[in-house]
């Protein structure tokens, strides 16, 4: 999607006759930098391993956003005690979960019972018999329901940089995507990165 509307072009320093393809390409570069399909509200599914000794995980895509508004941002949550990694359990605990066939069994959790924070941290309850879950599968919604000025400014800065780059200032009705990708490091400069920092996906490099 484009993060600037034609009526906003002049407000962010762009010419009123800027064509939509510039906005589309700038928006795509922003999404690639943030490592997500969209900065708007979208649905994501993650499968996460929980660190031994902890019952909390942090989701990758932020901010969490309820869809529809007023509901929880979680569509479904499942957890399980899968096969432990080396050194995670004492022998007597290992005998306990083997006896009751707990490993590899997914348990649906009520999203309303989760302890979670707006910054994407989820704390899980213990499983049956007091054993801690060590794997989580969660489907949730995250993104920006209202596009903030920082995102719009970043989009406008990329467009202005692209238009002022001689090698890209071609007189055609569309911007060549391969050429834009070649110049992406130059177009997504430190200022743009600072503006987009709150929405860069976590834990993906």
N, C-alpha and C positions, 0 to 999 in steps of 0.2 A: 504494500500500500504506500501511497505518497503521504509524507508527514507534513506537507505544506499545501494549503488550498490556494487556488489562483487569487482569491481576494486578499490573501496574506502576503503575497510576493513583495509588494512595495514596502510593507511594514517591516520586513526583515532584510531590506536592502537589495532586493532583486528587481530587475526590470519587469514592468507589467506584461511585456510581451514574451517573457520566459516561457518556453514550451514545456509541456508536462513531462516529456521524456527526461529532461534534466532532473526533475524532482524524483522521478521513478528510479533512475540510476543512483542518485545520491541516497535515497532511502534504502536501496538494496545494499549499498556499501556500508551503511550504518548497521543494518541487520547482520551483515557478515562480520563486522567488527565485534558486535555484541554477542555473536555466536547463537543466534536464535532466529526462528522463522519470521517473527514479527515482534515489534515492540508493543503492539496493541494486545488486548486480552486474547489469549489463546489457551488451548488445553494441552497439557503435557502429561506424559506417563514416565515415571522413573522407577527403576528397581535398584535399591541401595543396600549395601552391606553396612551393618551397624558395628562400630568399633567395640571390641571386647571391653567390658567394664562400664560401658556407657549405654544409655537408652535414648540417645538423641541423635538426630540426623539433620542436616541442613539441605534444603532443596536447592536446585540449580537455578531456576528461573524466578526472578522477582520483578516487581512486588507481587505478592499473592493478591488475587482479585476475585471476589465472588461474582459468579454469573449464574442467575441474576443477582443484582445488588440486594444485600440484606441476608443472603444465604451464606453458607460456608464455602470456602474456596476448594474444598475437597469433594471430588466426584466419587471416588472409592478408595479405600485403604485396606490393604491386606498385609499381614505379618506372619512370619513363621520362624521356628527354631530349626534351621537347617543343620547339616553336618558341621560340627565345630572345626575351626582351624586348629592347627597344632598348638598345644599349650593353653587352649582356652578353658578347658574343663579338667577338674580333678577326676580321678578314676571313679569315685563313688557317684559323682554327678553323671558321668557318662553312662554308668549302669542304669541310672534312674530314667534318663530320656530314652534309652534303648528299650527298656522294659515296657514303657507306655507308648512306644512308637510315635514320639512327638516330632522327630525330625522330618522335614520335607512336607509337612502338613500346613497348608495355608489357612489362616484364621481371618475372617472378615472383622474388621474393627469399626465401631461406630465413630464416624468423624467427630461427632459432638463430644466424645469422651477424650479426645486428644488434647494434650497441652501443647499449644503452638503459639508462636510469636509472629508479628508481621514481617520480620526479617527472614522468615522461612525455616526456623528451627522447630522441629517436631520432637516431643518427648513421648515415648511409648510406655504403656503399662507393661508389667511382667505377664508372661504367659501362664498357662495352667501349671500348677505345682510350684509356682514362684520362679520358674526359669525365665531368663530374659530372652526376648526375641533377638535374633541377630541378622534378620533380613526383612526388608520392607518393600512393598510394591504400592505405589501411590499414583493416582490420577488426580490432577488438580488444575486449576485455572490461575493464570498469572499474566500480568502485563499492565499496560496503561489504559485505563478507561477514558481518560482525558489526556491528550498529548500536551506535555508541558512546554514552556517557552525554551527550555534548554535543548530539547529534541528538535524543535523547529529552527532554533538558531544554528544547531549543528548541521542540519539539512541545508540551510541557506549558505553556510560557510563552504560546504563541499561544492555546491553548485557554483559559487563565485570563484573558488579555486580552480575548478574544472574549466570554466569559461575563460579564465585568464591564463591557462596553460597553453602556450602556442601549439604544441603538438596535438592538443585535443580540440582546438578551436576550429573545427571543420564546419563548413556551411552545408549541413545536411539536415534532414528533418528528424534524425535520430542519432543517438550517441552510440558508437560502437562499443559493446560491452567488453570485448576482449581488450580494447585499448584502455578503457576505464580501469579494468582490473590491473593492468600493467602499471598504471599510475596511482593505484589505491594507497600505497604508503605515503605518497606525497599529498594526496587529497585528504586523507584522514590524518590530519596533523595533531600536534599536542593539544591544541585548543579544542578541537573536536573530541579527542579522546577524553579530555577532562569533563566536557559537557555530558558525554555518554557514560561515564564511569559508573553511575549508580545502577545501570541496566545491563552491564556486561554479565553474561552467564557465569555462575560460580563453578569451580572445580572442573572446567573443561580445558585447562591449559593456561 
